[in-house]
Amino acid sequence: MAEFNTMRAAAGTRTAAIDEGLRAHMNKVYGTMSVGMLITFAAAWALSGLAVSDVPTGYQIGTDKYLTDLGVALYASPLKWVIMFAPLAFVFGFSAMINRMSAATAQTVFYAFAAVMGLSISSIFLVFAGQSIVQVFLVTAIAFAGLSLYGYVTKKDLSGMGSFLIMGVIGLIVASIINIFVASSALQFAITIIGVLIFAGLTAYDTQNIKNTYVQHAHSGDSEWLGKAAIMGALNLYLDFINMFMFLLQLMGNRE
């Protein structure tokens, strides 16, 4: 009986340690993601400010608003295609190489990616009213928080959603590329609605997956591996937030 009580106490101690470690792990994930978001929107806002001037040029984009030479290079030259697809290439490269990096290097690369994403989405400050961007950001933040909380606390296994949602993301990418050339407003609307739903689902799925991954590997004691897992978790949730925000902005944003 004494031996059983000792074993039960030891199990309880291990469970408490895992719970404490999980909270620290999730705090690191959300903290890293939040810093990445701050870098992205700061970079986007700063670049959009440099891209627009009230000095007349050959590229007028609104009342007393003109593209500067930098703005022309970013948004009206072939460089725009590189900027558009750079984050996608960055994600694939980062995911393929993270196992060769240290956790510290992976975190630095993630922040560099966040800056590149800021460059890629900086045009939103030229297209949409600033107040509208803030409002949609707040709506996205509330939705994201609720979905992520659900993914963390639910007892329902969401793993079956993973393959379906990833296939949906691939379909969105293909449809978006096609629509660049066909410019169908109906197709764009369908992409936007489906995109919101897919990334809402991915927010809950990725949160549960981050939690389960930590629990499965907590006993290993490999702090380096767990550190990189936190970075990848932050990247996944960051992408969920950014994409949901961009799709909601297309639906709800007020264009200037």
N, C-alpha and C positions, 0 to 999 in steps of 0.2 A: 504493500500500500504506500509506504514511504517512497519507494522507487517510482511508483506511478505519479505521485504528487510532484516529485522532482522533475520527471519528464514533462508533465503538464506545465509546470512553472517555466521550464526551459523553452518549451514551445511558445508560451505566452510572451516570453522575453524576445524571442526571435520575431514574432509577429509585430510586437511594438516597435522593434528596431526597423523592420521593413516599412511599417507605416510612417515612421519618422523620416526615413530615407526617401520614401515616395513623395512626401510633402516637399522635402528639399529639392528633389528632382523636378517636380512639377513647377516649383517656384523658379528654378533655373530655366526651364523651358519657356515659361511665360515671360520671365524677365528678359531673356535673350531675344525673344520675338518682339517684345515691346521696344527694345533698343533698335532693332532692325526697322520697325515701323517708323520710329522717330527719324532715323537716318533717311529712310525713303522719302517721307513727306517734306523733310527739310531740304533734301537735294532737289526734289521736284519743284518746290516753291522757289528756291534760289535760282535754278536754271530758267524757269519760266520768266522770272523777273529780268534776267539778263537777255532773254530772247525777244522781249517786247520793249518798244520805246514810243514816245509821242513825236519823235522826229520823223517826218515823212520819208518813206523809202518806196521801193517798187512793190512792196508786199504789204498791202493794207489788210488788216484782219478785223477791223471794227472802227467805231468812231474814235478818231484820234489815236488809234492803236496800229502800230506798224511792226513788222518783224525786223530785228537787227540782223547784222551779218551772221551772228551766231544762230539766231532764230531760223534764218533761211537754211543754214547748214543742217540744223536739227530736224526741221519740219518740212522743208521744201526742196530737198536735194536727195539723191539716191542714198545718202547716209541714213535717212529715216528708216529704211528697210533693215539696216544693220542694227539700229537702235531698237526697232520693234521686236526683232527676234533674238537679240543678245541675252535677255533674261532666260529664255528657254534653253539656249545653248549652255548658259552658265549653270543652270540647274542640273542638266544631264552630266556635264563635266564634273561638277561638285559631287554629285551622288556616286559617280564612278570612281572618284579619287579619294573620298573621305577616309577609307580604310588605311590609306598610306600616310595620312596626316596625323599630327598630334591634335589633341582636343583644342589647344590654344590656337593652332594654325587654322583649324576648321572654323573656330569662332571668328577669326579675322576674315577668312574668306566669306563667311556668311554676311558679315557687315559690308564687305566689298560688293557682294551680290545685291544687298539692300540699296546701296548707292546706285548701282547700275539700273535697278528697277525704278528708282526715283527718276533717273534720266528718261527711262522708257515711258513713264506715265506723266511726265511733266506737262504735257499738252493739255491735261485736264484743267489747268489753271488758266489756259487761254480759251477753252471751249465753254466751261461751266462757271457760273457765278460763285464767288468765294463762299457766300453764305450757304448756298446749296451744297457745296462740297462738305462743309462742316456738318450740316444737317444729316446728309447721307452717311458720313463717317460715324456719327453718333448712333444712327439707326443700325448700321452694320455692327458697331461695337456691342450694342445691347443684344442683337440677335446672336452674335458670335459667343458672347458670354453665356447666354442661355443654352445654346447648342453644345458648347464645350462642357458645361456643367452637367448636362444630361449624359453626354458620353462618359463622363468621369464616374457618375453615381449609379447609372443604370446597371441592373443585373442581367439585362438582355444582351446576348452575344451579337455584336454588330459585325463580326468578321465576315459574314456572308455577303455583306454589302460591298466589301472592298473591291472585288473583281468587277462587279457591275459598275461601280462609280468610276473606277479607273478607265474602263472601256468608254464610259460617258465622257470623261475628260478628253480622251483621244478623239472621239467623235466631234467634240466641240472645237478642238484645234483644227481638224480637217475642215469642218463646216465654216469656221472663221476665215481660214485661208481662201476657201472657195468664194466666200462672200466679198473678199477684198476685190475680186475681179468682176463678179456679177452684180454687186451692190444692190441686193434685194432687201427692201425694208421689212418684208414679211419674214424672210429668213433671219434677218438680224433680230427681230422681235422674238422669234422662236428660240434662237441661240441664247438670248438674254434671259428669258424665263427659265429655260432648262439649265442654264449656267448657275443661276441663283439656287435652284433646287439641288443640283449636284454638289456644289461647294458647301451648302448647308449640311447635306448628308456627310460629306467628307470631314467637316469640323467635328461632328460627334464621333465618327469612325476613327479619325486620327487620334483624338483625345483618348479614347478607350485603348487604342493600340499602343500609345505611349505608356499608359499606365500598366498594361499587361506586360509589355516588354521589360519594364523596370522590375516588376514583381518576379518575372521568370529568371532574371539575371542578377537580382539583388544579392544572392548568396555567393556570387562569384568573387566579389570584393575587388573587381577590376575597375578602379575609379576612372582610368583613362577611357576604357570602352564605354562606361556609363556617361562620361562627359561628352563623348562624340554622339552617343544616342540622344542626349539632351539637345545637342545642336541640330541633329536631323529632325527631332520632334519639333523644335522651334521653327525650322524651315518649312515643315509640312503645314503647321498651323498658320504661319505667316502667309504662305501661298493661298490657303483657304480664305483667310481674311481679305487679302488684297483682291483676289478674284471675285469674291462675293461683293466687296465694295465697288469694284469697277462695273459689275453687272447691275447692281442696284443704282449706281450713278446713271447708267444708261436709261434705266426705267424712271427714276425719280428726279434726276438732276434738271435744273433750270439752265438752259443754254444762253450764253450771252450773245 
